[in-house]
Amino acid sequence: MNKDLLKGAVIIAVVLVILVAGAFLFSDNGWRKVSCVGRAVASGVSFGNIHSVCGL
């Protein structure tokens, strides 16, 4: 039972990440936004500050 719950949570998380990434990619300057968020996360910017750093 616990294993199925974990699988379900992982599937939902993956679907949400795909939907958010797709929304960014198909918006104006989507590739720039996605690359900026990726660089910000890699350099240790907190998730709360990514909006102001990347101008989302």
C-alpha positions as CSV (number, residue, x, y, z in Angstrom):
1,M,0.0,0.0,0.0
2,N,2.7,2.5,0.9
3,K,4.7,1.7,-2.2
4,D,1.6,2.5,-4.4
5,L,1.1,5.8,-2.6
6,L,4.8,6.7,-3.3
7,K,4.4,5.8,-6.9
8,G,1.3,8.0,-7.2
9,A,3.0,10.9,-5.6
10,V,6.0,10.7,-7.9
11,I,3.7,10.5,-11.0
12,I,1.7,13.5,-9.9
13,A,4.9,15.5,-9.2
14,V,6.3,14.6,-12.6
15,V,3.1,15.6,-14.3
16,L,3.1,19.0,-12.5
17,V,6.7,19.7,-13.4
18,I,6.0,18.9,-17.1
19,L,3.0,21.2,-17.1
20,V,4.9,24.1,-15.5
21,A,7.8,23.6,-17.8
22,G,5.5,23.5,-20.8
23,A,3.8,26.7,-19.7
24,F,7.1,28.5,-19.4
25,L,8.4,27.1,-22.8
26,F,5.3,28.2,-24.7
27,S,5.1,31.7,-23.2
28,D,6.9,34.8,-24.5
29,N,10.7,34.3,-24.2
30,G,10.1,30.9,-22.7
31,W,13.5,29.5,-23.4
32,R,15.1,32.5,-21.7
33,K,12.9,32.1,-18.6
34,V,13.6,28.4,-18.3
35,S,17.3,28.9,-18.6
36,C,17.3,31.7,-16.1
37,V,15.4,29.6,-13.6
38,G,17.8,26.8,-14.2
39,R,20.8,29.0,-13.6
40,A,19.2,30.6,-10.5
41,V,18.5,27.2,-9.0
42,A,22.0,25.9,-9.8
43,S,23.6,28.9,-8.2
44,G,21.6,28.6,-5.0
45,V,19.0,31.4,-5.4
46,S,16.0,30.6,-3.1
47,F,12.8,29.7,-4.8
48,G,11.1,32.7,-3.3
49,N,13.6,35.1,-5.0
50,I,13.6,33.4,-8.5
51,H,10.6,35.5,-9.5
52,S,12.4,38.8,-9.0
53,V,15.8,37.5,-10.2
54,C,14.4,36.2,-13.6
55,G,11.7,38.8,-14.0
56,L,8.9,36.3,-14.3
